[in-house]
Amino acid sequence: MAKNDFSYREIITKAVCGKGRKFSQATHTITPAHKPSSILGCWIINHKYNALENKDSVDVEGSYDINVWYSYNNNTKTEVVTETVKYTDCCNLSKKDANSIGSHQEVNARALQEPNTLEATISPNGNKVLVQVEREFVAEVIGETKVWVYVNPEGVEDEIEEEDWEDEVDDEEFEDLDPNFLLGDLEE
């Protein structure tokens, strides 16, 4: 085989075969036991979710607890009401690998923005609390795909000198380095 006679090899490997992202805002209606006078606080806890592949998308199904601390009886008493909310967010796969083989083996979702309260207000009729929430997910589908690699059967050692891989740093570049860059502020 001649020195410049290259060929391709087909490799089957696991890779990200689809990727999508979903930002959502929702308004939830919470019903407290008493007519609220004012909202003192609102927070979200116990967020749980899982991802399921659904053709050209990934469905993120989950739930979280909304806690609303409010005053009632003309601001003379307080109470916390908790309600569990369930949701399904559909992450359309904007990037898909057309060469993926067979069924996908793994579906992942990661919360870029955990459910977060934007605003909690008393409803116009005065007996409920409206909670605006935002959340954001990125989803990935992992499966087998084909990758083509360029191969030189005789290797490339003769063509690449070892010095080509060495990084040389001159004295001027050392002067510009910040010695505390990796340390950061240790006093915080």
N, CA and C of each residue as an Amber inpcrd file, in Angstrom:
protein
   564
   0.8460000  -1.1760000   0.0000000   0.0000000   0.0000000   0.0000000
   0.8910000   1.2390000   0.0000000   0.5670000   2.2050000  -0.8140000
   1.3620000   3.4240000  -0.9360000   1.2060000   4.2930000   0.3040000
   2.1730000   5.1650000   0.5130000   2.1960000   6.0160000   1.7040000
   0.9350000   6.8790000   1.8340000   0.4110000   7.4160000   0.7590000
  -0.7540000   8.3030000   0.8160000  -2.0620000   7.5750000   0.5510000
  -2.0530000   6.2620000   0.6490000  -3.2590000   5.4680000   0.3810000
  -4.0570000   5.3260000   1.6810000  -5.0780000   6.1790000   1.8610000
  -5.8760000   6.1850000   3.0830000  -7.1850000   5.4470000   2.8600000
  -7.8070000   5.0450000   3.9460000  -9.1170000   4.3970000   3.8500000
  -9.9730000   4.8430000   5.0360000 -11.2380000   4.4770000   4.9860000
 -12.1720000   4.7900000   6.0660000 -12.5550000   3.5160000   6.7870000
 -12.8570000   3.6630000   8.0690000 -13.3840000   2.5540000   8.8600000
 -14.6910000   2.9930000   9.4730000 -15.6180000   2.0760000   9.5310000
 -16.9100000   2.3510000  10.1410000 -16.8770000   1.8020000  11.5630000
 -17.1930000   2.6810000  12.5270000 -17.1980000   2.2930000  13.9410000
 -18.6070000   2.5050000  14.4680000 -19.0920000   1.5340000  15.2080000
 -20.3930000   1.6740000  15.8610000 -20.1180000   1.9800000  17.3240000
 -20.7150000   3.0800000  17.8040000 -20.4330000   3.5390000  19.1600000
 -21.6810000   4.1590000  19.7800000 -21.6580000   4.3270000  21.1000000
 -22.7330000   5.0550000  21.7770000 -22.4410000   6.5430000  21.6770000
 -23.4930000   7.2980000  21.4050000 -23.3330000   8.7410000  21.2880000
 -24.6710000   9.4140000  21.5600000 -24.6380000  10.7230000  21.7450000
 -25.8750000  11.4940000  21.8730000 -26.4950000  11.5540000  20.4760000
 -27.6750000  10.9620000  20.3350000 -28.3610000  10.8770000  19.0400000
 -29.4720000  11.9090000  18.9050000 -29.8130000  12.5720000  19.9790000
 -30.8430000  13.6010000  19.9350000 -30.7030000  14.5090000  21.1370000
 -31.0030000  15.8030000  20.9290000 -30.8660000  16.7590000  22.0200000
 -31.9450000  17.8230000  21.8760000 -32.5350000  18.2090000  22.9980000
 -33.5630000  19.2380000  22.9900000 -33.5700000  20.0120000  24.2890000
 -34.3070000  21.1240000  24.2660000 -34.3620000  21.9980000  25.4330000
 -35.7740000  22.5550000  25.5480000 -36.2450000  22.7350000  26.7870000
 -37.6000000  23.2540000  27.0010000 -37.6110000  24.1920000  28.1980000
 -38.1070000  25.4170000  27.9590000 -38.3270000  26.3960000  29.0210000
 -39.8340000  26.5230000  29.1990000 -40.3120000  26.4600000  30.4350000
 -41.7500000  26.5340000  30.6960000 -42.0490000  27.5260000  31.8060000
 -43.1960000  28.1770000  31.6540000 -43.7590000  28.9790000  32.7320000
 -45.1910000  28.5050000  32.9300000 -45.6060000  28.4260000  34.1780000
 -46.9620000  27.9620000  34.4890000 -47.4960000  28.7570000  35.6640000
 -48.8150000  28.8660000  35.7200000 -49.4710000  29.4840000  36.8620000
 -50.3190000  28.4280000  37.5430000 -50.0810000  28.2230000  38.8250000
 -50.8070000  27.2260000  39.6110000 -51.7290000  27.9400000  40.6010000
 -52.9030000  27.3660000  40.8000000 -53.8670000  27.9190000  41.7470000
 -53.8300000  27.0920000  43.0210000 -53.5140000  27.7380000  44.1200000
 -53.4240000  27.0850000  45.4290000 -54.6220000  27.5300000  46.2490000
 -55.2580000  26.5590000  46.9060000 -56.4510000  26.8570000  47.7050000
 -56.1270000  26.7130000  49.1960000 -55.9670000  27.8270000  49.8960000
 -55.6920000  27.7530000  51.3340000 -56.9830000  27.4980000  52.1310000
 -56.8120000  27.1010000  53.3610000 -57.9630000  26.8080000  54.2200000
 -58.7230000  28.0750000  54.6280000 -58.0200000  29.2130000  54.6630000
 -58.6250000  30.4790000  55.0660000 -58.4320000  31.5050000  53.9500000
 -59.2760000  32.5310000  53.9510000 -59.1490000  33.6070000  52.9720000
 -57.8950000  34.4170000  53.3050000 -56.9010000  34.4570000  52.3660000
 -55.6310000  35.1370000  52.6790000 -55.7690000  36.6570000  52.7260000
 -55.0470000  37.2650000  53.6880000 -54.9510000  38.7250000  53.7690000
 -53.7340000  39.2080000  52.9950000 -52.6320000  38.4600000  53.1100000
 -51.4060000  38.8110000  52.3880000 -50.5400000  37.5580000  52.2210000
 -49.6560000  37.5900000  51.2340000 -48.7120000  36.4970000  50.9880000
 -47.4000000  36.8640000  51.6650000 -46.9180000  35.9890000  52.5290000
 -45.6920000  36.2540000  53.2730000 -44.4770000  35.5610000  52.6470000
 -44.7200000  34.5210000  51.8640000 -43.6200000  33.8100000  51.2210000
 -44.1410000  32.6440000  50.4040000 -43.3370000  32.2360000  49.4320000
 -43.7050000  31.0950000  48.5980000 -42.4250000  30.4160000  48.1350000
 -42.3560000  29.0940000  48.2800000 -41.1720000  28.3640000  47.8600000
 -41.5760000  26.9960000  47.3380000 -40.6780000  26.4030000  46.5700000
 -40.9290000  25.1040000  45.9430000 -39.8780000  24.1220000  46.4460000
 -40.3480000  22.9340000  46.8630000 -39.4480000  21.8940000  47.3630000
 -39.8630000  20.5470000  46.7680000 -39.0490000  19.5390000  47.0310000
 -39.3170000  18.1380000  46.6730000 -39.5430000  17.9400000  45.1750000
 -38.7070000  18.5540000  44.3590000 -38.8290000  18.3950000  42.9090000
 -38.2840000  17.0300000  42.4880000 -39.1120000  16.2760000  41.7730000
 -38.7380000  14.9470000  41.2570000 -39.1880000  14.8720000  39.8120000
 -38.3790000  14.2280000  38.9460000 -38.7650000  14.0890000  37.5500000
 -38.0440000  12.9020000  36.9130000 -38.5980000  12.4290000  35.7910000
 -37.9220000  11.4280000  34.9750000 -38.2240000  11.7170000  33.5190000
 -37.4220000  11.1220000  32.6350000 -37.5290000  11.4020000  31.2030000
 -37.9390000  10.1500000  30.4540000 -38.8250000  10.3390000  29.4670000
 -39.3000000   9.2500000  28.6250000 -39.1990000   9.6650000  27.1690000
 -38.6610000   8.7720000  26.3280000 -38.5820000   9.0770000  24.8970000
 -39.9670000   8.9530000  24.2770000 -40.2720000   9.9000000  23.3810000
 -41.5710000   9.9140000  22.7220000 -41.3640000  10.3390000  21.2640000
 -40.9490000   9.4010000  20.4070000 -40.6580000   9.6380000  18.9780000
 -39.6350000  10.7510000  18.8050000 -40.0620000  11.9430000  18.3780000
 -39.1480000  13.0480000  18.1040000 -39.0190000  14.0120000  19.2780000
 -39.3310000  13.5480000  20.4720000 -39.2410000  14.4050000  21.6490000
 -38.9370000  13.5560000  22.8810000 -38.6740000  14.2510000  23.9680000
 -38.5020000  13.6160000  25.2740000 -39.5010000  14.2690000  26.2110000
 -40.3310000  13.4570000  26.8420000 -41.2940000  13.9700000  27.8130000
 -40.6690000  13.9190000  29.1990000 -40.6480000  15.0530000  29.8630000
 -40.1610000  15.1340000  31.2400000 -41.3940000  15.1970000  32.1220000
 -41.5940000  14.1450000  32.9080000 -42.7340000  14.0720000  33.8210000
 -42.2130000  14.2480000  35.2360000 -42.8850000  15.1220000  35.9860000
 -42.3990000  15.3700000  37.3320000 -43.4420000  15.9650000  38.2450000
 -42.9810000  16.2700000  39.4550000 -43.8520000  16.8850000  40.4480000
 -42.9960000  17.6910000  41.4260000 -43.6500000  18.6210000  42.1060000
 -43.0030000  19.3930000  43.1560000 -44.0800000  19.8950000  44.1050000
 -43.6500000  20.2630000  45.3020000 -44.5490000  20.8170000  46.3140000
 -44.4120000  22.3320000  46.3280000 -45.5510000  23.0180000  46.2800000
 -45.5720000  24.4730000  46.4180000 -46.0380000  24.7860000  47.8390000
 -45.2250000  25.5430000  48.5590000 -45.5530000  25.9800000  49.9230000
 -45.8240000  27.4770000  49.8980000 -47.0010000  27.8600000  50.3730000
 -47.3500000  29.2840000  50.4450000 -47.5830000  29.6420000  51.9070000
 -46.8150000  30.6030000  52.3850000 -46.9890000  31.1240000  53.7370000
 -47.8250000  32.3920000  53.6000000 -48.9430000  32.4220000  54.2690000
 -49.8550000  33.5550000  54.1230000 -50.4270000  33.9470000  55.4790000
 -50.9140000  35.1930000  55.5240000 -51.6160000  35.6480000  56.7260000
 -53.1090000  35.6770000  56.4140000 -53.9140000  35.5610000  57.4610000
 -55.3730000  35.6270000  57.2950000 -55.9670000  36.2830000  58.5320000
 -57.2920000  36.4510000  58.5220000 -57.9970000  37.0830000  59.6430000
 -57.4250000  38.4870000  59.8940000 -57.4090000  39.3010000  58.8180000
 -56.8810000  40.6710000  58.8730000 -55.4440000  40.7310000  59.3900000
 -54.6120000  39.8390000  58.8740000 -53.1800000  39.7770000  59.1960000
 -52.9020000  39.4960000  60.6770000 -53.7860000  38.7540000  61.3500000
 -53.5600000  38.4350000  62.7640000 -53.0580000  37.0080000  62.9630000
 -53.1970000  36.1470000  61.9400000 -52.7430000  34.7560000  62.0450000
 -52.0350000  34.3770000  60.7480000 -51.1640000  33.3570000  60.8500000
 -50.4570000  32.8780000  59.6500000 -50.5910000  31.3670000  59.5460000
 -50.3600000  30.9010000  58.3250000 -50.4320000  29.4630000  58.0590000
 -49.6470000  29.1730000  56.7850000 -49.2020000  27.9320000  56.6350000
 -48.5410000  27.4880000  55.4140000 -49.4220000  26.4260000  54.7760000
 -49.7290000  26.6160000  53.4960000 -50.4890000  25.6270000  52.7380000
 -49.5230000  24.9850000  51.7420000 -49.6140000  23.6530000  51.5970000
 -48.7490000  22.9150000  50.6810000 -49.6060000  22.1380000  49.6970000
 -49.2840000  22.2640000  48.4170000 -49.9570000  21.4760000  47.3890000
 -48.9150000  20.8900000  46.4550000 -49.1300000  19.6260000  46.0600000
 -48.2490000  18.9590000  45.1160000 -48.7770000  19.1830000  43.7040000
 -47.8890000  19.5890000  42.8220000 -48.2300000  19.8630000  41.4290000
 -47.5130000  18.8520000  40.5490000 -48.2450000  18.2850000  39.5960000
 -47.6470000  17.3720000  38.6120000 -47.6060000  18.0820000  37.2620000
 -46.5920000  17.7710000  36.4590000 -46.4450000  18.4110000  35.1560000
 -45.8180000  17.4520000  34.1520000 -45.9630000  17.7640000  32.8750000
 -45.2690000  17.0840000  31.7850000 -44.7810000  18.1530000  30.8210000
 -43.4780000  18.1990000  30.6020000 -42.8790000  19.1170000  29.6390000
 -42.3600000  18.2920000  28.4650000 -42.6870000  18.7140000  27.2630000
 -42.2590000  18.0310000  26.0500000 -41.0590000  18.7580000  25.4650000
 -39.8940000  18.1070000  25.4910000 -38.6750000  18.6850000  24.9150000
 -38.5250000  18.1620000  23.4920000 -38.8250000  18.9940000  22.5030000
 -38.6430000  18.5910000  21.1110000 -37.1570000  18.4620000  20.8200000
 -36.7920000  17.3980000  20.1050000 -35.3920000  17.1600000  19.7810000
 -35.0210000  18.0000000  18.5590000 -34.3220000  19.0910000  18.8020000
 -33.9350000  19.9680000  17.7030000 -32.7310000  19.4210000  16.9570000
 -31.9260000  18.6290000  17.6270000 -30.7680000  18.0100000  16.9800000
 -30.9610000  16.5000000  17.0400000 -31.0190000  15.8730000  15.8690000
 -31.2050000  14.4200000  15.8080000 -30.1970000  13.8140000  14.8500000
 -29.6920000  12.6370000  15.2120000 -28.7600000  11.8950000  14.3720000
 -29.5530000  10.9440000  13.4890000 -29.5270000  11.1840000  12.1950000
 -30.2610000  10.3310000  11.2600000 -29.6080000   8.9660000  11.1070000
 -28.3620000   8.8100000  11.5690000 -27.6510000   7.5410000  11.4250000
 -27.7530000   6.6600000  12.6640000 -28.6000000   7.0220000  13.6120000
 -28.6730000   6.1980000  14.8150000 -29.2690000   4.8410000  14.4560000
 -28.8120000   3.8340000  15.1630000 -29.1580000   2.4500000  14.8450000
 -30.1610000   1.9200000  15.8560000 -31.2660000   1.3920000  15.3910000
 -32.2340000   0.7200000  16.2570000 -32.8150000   1.6220000  17.3240000
 -33.2640000   0.9860000  18.3880000 -33.8870000   1.7400000  19.4710000
 -32.8160000   2.3890000  20.3440000 -33.1930000   3.4820000  20.9710000
 -32.2550000   4.1860000  21.8370000 -32.1920000   3.4790000  23.1790000
 -31.0420000   3.5690000  23.7980000 -30.8150000   2.8210000  25.0230000
 -30.9670000   3.6450000  26.2900000 -30.8740000   4.9530000  26.1530000
 -30.8780000   5.7780000  27.3550000 -31.4770000   7.1450000  27.0390000
 -32.2780000   7.6490000  27.9490000 -32.8640000   8.9790000  27.8160000
 -32.5660000   9.7340000  29.1090000 -31.9820000  10.9190000  28.9620000
 -31.6060000  11.7180000  30.1280000 -32.2430000  13.0900000  30.0530000
 -32.5820000  13.6270000  31.1960000 -33.0250000  15.0150000  31.2910000
 -32.3300000  15.6320000  32.4950000 -31.9750000  16.9000000  32.3440000
 -31.3090000  17.6190000  33.4250000 -31.9710000  18.9780000  33.5540000
 -32.2660000  19.3670000  34.7840000 -32.8960000  20.6650000  35.0320000
 -31.8420000  21.7580000  34.9560000 -31.9770000  22.6330000  33.9620000
 -31.1080000  23.8040000  33.8910000 -31.5920000  24.8620000  34.8770000
 -32.9080000  24.9250000  35.0520000 -33.5350000  25.8280000  36.0170000
 -34.5500000  25.0090000  36.8040000 -34.2390000  24.7230000  38.0490000
 -35.1850000  24.0140000  38.9070000 -36.4610000  24.8590000  39.0090000
 -37.6150000  24.2480000  39.2670000 -38.8360000  25.0380000  39.4170000
 -38.6240000  26.1540000  40.4380000 -38.9920000  27.3570000  40.0360000
 -38.7020000  28.5460000  40.8160000 -39.9390000  29.4470000  40.8110000
 -40.2910000  29.9820000  41.9720000 -41.4320000  30.8890000  42.0690000
 -41.0530000  32.2650000  41.5400000 -41.8200000  32.7440000  40.5650000
 -41.6290000  34.0980000  40.0460000 -42.4490000  35.1040000  40.8480000
 -43.7260000  34.7180000  41.1350000 -44.6170000  35.6250000  41.8510000
 -45.7590000  34.8250000  42.4680000 -46.1960000  35.2360000  43.6370000
 -47.3680000  34.6510000  44.2980000 -48.2980000  35.8040000  44.6660000
 -49.5450000  35.7290000  44.1730000 -50.5060000  36.8140000  44.4130000
 -51.8510000  36.2320000  44.8380000 -52.6230000  37.0360000  45.4930000
 -53.9820000  36.6370000  45.8640000 -54.8650000  36.7900000  44.6310000
 -55.6990000  35.7980000  44.3620000 -56.5620000  35.8210000  43.1780000
 -57.5670000  36.9670000  43.2720000 -58.1290000  37.3880000  42.1270000
 -59.0940000  38.5130000  42.1430000 -60.3030000  38.2630000  43.0550000
 -60.7460000  37.0100000  43.1770000 -61.9000000  36.7540000  44.0610000
 -61.4900000  36.7160000  45.5400000 -60.1760000  36.7030000  45.8170000
 -59.6790000  36.8460000  47.1790000 -59.5650000  35.5930000  48.0100000
 -59.9360000  34.4050000  47.4820000 -59.8630000  33.2040000  48.3320000
 -58.8330000  32.1800000  47.8620000 -58.0780000  32.4720000  46.8210000
 -57.0510000  31.5550000  46.3210000 -55.7440000  32.3150000  46.1170000
 -54.6740000  31.5430000  45.9080000 -53.3540000  32.1340000  45.6500000
 -52.8910000  31.6590000  44.2800000 -52.4510000  32.5980000  43.4440000
 -51.9260000  32.2830000  42.1150000 -50.4010000  32.3200000  42.1890000
 -49.7750000  31.2090000  41.7970000 -48.3160000  31.0970000  41.8780000
 -47.7610000  30.9050000  40.4660000 -46.9020000  31.8260000  40.0360000
 -46.2340000  31.7090000  38.7380000 -44.8880000  31.0320000  38.9430000
 -44.6510000  29.9940000  38.1310000 -43.4530000  29.1660000  38.2700000
 -42.7560000  29.0660000  36.9180000 -41.4270000  29.0210000  36.9450000
 -40.6580000  28.7550000  35.7250000 -39.7370000  27.5640000  35.9690000
 -39.4080000  26.8520000  34.8630000 -38.4870000  25.7130000  34.9240000
 -37.9120000  25.5110000  33.5310000 -36.7410000  24.8690000  33.4640000
 -36.1130000  24.6210000  32.1670000 -35.3260000  23.3190000  32.2130000
 -35.4510000  22.5440000  31.1250000 -34.7780000  21.2520000  31.0240000
 -34.0000000  21.1540000  29.7260000 -32.9440000  20.3620000  29.7550000
 -32.2690000  19.9130000  28.5470000 -32.3710000  18.3890000  28.5630000
 -32.6950000  17.8060000  27.4030000 -32.8860000  16.3640000  27.2990000
 -31.9430000  15.7970000  26.2490000 -31.4620000  14.5760000  26.4940000
 -30.5820000  13.8830000  25.5560000 -31.0560000  12.4580000  25.3620000
 -30.9560000  12.0030000  24.1230000 -31.2340000  10.6130000  23.7950000
 -29.9040000   9.9970000  23.3790000 -29.5290000   8.9130000  24.0510000
 -28.2500000   8.2550000  23.7780000 -28.5380000   6.9020000  23.1440000
 -27.8250000   6.6100000  22.0660000 -28.0080000   5.3380000  21.3710000
 -26.7830000   4.9900000  20.5650000 -26.9050000   3.9460000  19.7860000
 -25.7980000   3.5380000  18.9340000 -25.8800000   4.2740000  17.6030000
 -24.7040000   4.6540000  17.1110000 -24.6280000   5.3410000  15.8270000
 -23.3620000   4.9000000  15.1140000 -23.2950000   5.1870000  13.8130000
 -22.1140000   4.8640000  13.0250000 -21.2450000   6.1030000  12.8850000
 -19.9470000   5.8820000  13.0570000 -18.9760000   6.9440000  12.8940000
 -17.9470000   6.4610000  11.8800000 -17.6050000   7.3090000  10.9200000
 -16.5810000   6.9820000   9.9450000 -15.3000000   7.7000000  10.3510000
 -14.1850000   6.9490000  10.4010000 -12.8950000   7.5440000  10.7460000
 -11.9250000   7.3550000   9.5920000 -11.0850000   8.3280000   9.4330000
 -10.0630000   8.3350000   8.3920000  -8.8740000   7.5510000   8.9170000
  -8.4010000   6.5420000   8.1910000  -7.3450000   5.6640000   8.6850000
  -6.1840000   5.6440000   7.6960000  -4.9750000   5.7740000   8.2080000
  -3.7660000   5.5680000   7.4230000  -3.1440000   4.2860000   7.9520000
  -3.2190000   3.1870000   7.2130000  -2.7390000   1.8910000   7.7210000
  -1.2620000   1.8820000   8.0860000  -0.4680000   2.8000000   7.5130000
   0.9610000   2.8130000   7.8150000   1.2840000   3.7470000   8.9760000
   0.2770000   4.3920000   9.5270000   0.4910000   5.3130000  10.6350000
   0.9350000   6.6700000  10.1470000   1.1110000   7.5860000  11.0560000
   1.4980000   8.9410000  10.7020000   2.7290000   9.4010000  11.4770000
   3.4030000   8.5070000  12.1540000   4.5310000   8.9050000  12.9890000
   5.6300000   9.5820000  12.1960000   5.8640000   9.1260000  10.9580000
   6.9300000   9.7110000  10.1570000   6.6040000  11.1430000   9.7620000
   5.3320000  11.4700000   9.6510000   4.9350000  12.7760000   9.1650000
   4.8460000  13.8270000  10.2650000   4.6120000  13.4160000  11.5050000
   4.4550000  14.3600000  12.6090000   5.6590000  14.2520000  13.5210000
   6.3680000  15.3370000  13.6050000   7.5220000  15.3750000  14.4880000
   7.0440000  15.5770000  15.9210000   7.7590000  15.0220000  16.8630000
   7.3860000  15.1500000  18.2610000   7.3460000  16.6090000  18.7000000
   8.2310000  17.4180000  18.1440000   8.2660000  18.8300000  18.5340000
   7.0080000  19.5770000  18.0950000   6.2730000  19.0750000  17.1170000
   5.0220000  19.6980000  16.7010000   3.9930000  19.6820000  17.8240000
   4.1150000  18.7770000  18.7680000   3.1360000  18.6190000  19.8390000
   3.5310000  19.3690000  21.1060000   4.7350000  19.9030000  21.1270000
   5.2000000  20.5980000  22.3180000   4.6770000  22.0260000  22.3270000
   4.2560000  22.4790000  23.4890000   3.8100000  23.8600000  23.6520000
   4.9480000  24.6490000  24.2700000   5.3680000  25.6590000  23.5570000
   6.4250000  26.5060000  24.0820000   5.8070000  27.7900000  24.6220000
   6.2440000  28.1930000  25.8050000   5.7670000  29.4230000  26.4260000
   6.9870000  30.2960000  26.6700000   6.9350000  31.5330000  26.1690000
   8.0760000  32.4160000  26.3760000   7.8950000  33.2170000  27.6680000
   8.9400000  33.9200000  28.0510000   8.9470000  34.6530000  29.3230000
   7.8670000  35.7240000  29.3890000   7.5280000  36.3630000  28.2800000
   6.5020000  37.4050000  28.2760000   5.1340000  36.8380000  28.6330000
   4.8470000  35.6290000  28.1790000   3.5580000  35.0120000  28.4980000
   3.4660000  34.6640000  29.9810000   4.5830000  34.2760000  30.6090000
   4.5820000  33.9870000  32.0410000   4.2890000  35.2370000  32.8610000
   4.7460000  36.3830000  32.4040000   4.5280000  37.6350000  33.1310000
   3.0470000  38.0000000  33.1840000   2.2690000  37.5970000  32.1530000
   0.8490000  37.9360000  32.0860000  -0.0370000  36.9970000  32.9070000
   0.5200000  35.9220000  33.4490000  -0.2840000  34.9660000  34.2110000
  -0.6620000  35.5340000  35.5790000  -1.8980000  35.2660000  36.0000000
  -2.3780000  35.6710000  37.3170000  -2.1510000  34.4960000  38.2640000
  -1.2520000  34.6070000  39.2460000  -0.9480000  33.4770000  40.1260000
  -2.1390000  33.0520000  40.9860000  -3.1340000  33.9210000  41.1680000
  -4.3010000  33.5790000  41.9900000  -5.4790000  33.0890000  41.1660000
  -5.2990000  32.9040000  39.8710000  -6.3960000  32.5220000  38.9860000
  -7.0790000  31.2220000  39.4500000  -6.3290000  30.2000000  39.7370000
  -6.9080000  28.9190000  40.1420000  -7.3460000  28.9150000  41.5920000
  -6.7790000  29.7800000  42.3900000  -7.1140000  29.7980000  43.8020000
  -8.4190000  30.5300000  44.0700000  -8.7090000  31.5780000  43.2890000
  -9.9280000  32.3500000  43.5240000  -9.8290000  33.0870000  44.8400000
 -10.9590000  33.5350000  45.3290000 -10.9870000  34.2020000  46.6340000
 -11.2270000  33.1510000  47.6940000 -10.1690000  32.8250000  48.4370000
 -10.2620000  31.7990000  49.4760000 -10.9070000  32.3370000  50.7450000
 -11.0100000  33.6670000  50.8780000 -11.5520000  34.2460000  52.1010000
 -13.0620000  34.2590000  52.1300000 -13.7340000  34.0120000  50.9930000
 -15.2070000  34.0790000  50.9760000 -15.8160000  32.9000000  51.6830000
